């Protein structure tokens, strides 16, 4: 009986690890940029950047706000994202920041409803989003 429990635990551990790898793989596919950096959102709704091999993890938006939907610019120099940092736990606005998390700029000013899901145009001159 105890042996069977160990096998089940081992199988569950493998499943969890494989699920984590799949999430990183999906994020890499959607968010890879110049230099292979991956942008993703943590459970605390902060935006992080990490190398594909799992090294150089950096928190770019260590705030109480919900920062989500990171989107790399085509040249890899900036990240657009949605956040409620102006009115925490309220409406989402679109922001852009440098790839190192500096120079955060607000792009939208919505009075009702939220703006989310920013996506860069191929030339990096415009950002489309859901309103």
Secondary structure, DSSP 8 states (H G I E B T S, - for coil): -HHHHHHHHHHHHHHHHHHHHHHHHHHHHHH--GGG-EEEE-TTS-EEEE-TTS---EES--SSS-EEEEEE-TTSSEEEEEE--SSTTS--EEEEEETTS-S-EE----SSS--EEEEE-TTSS-EEEE-
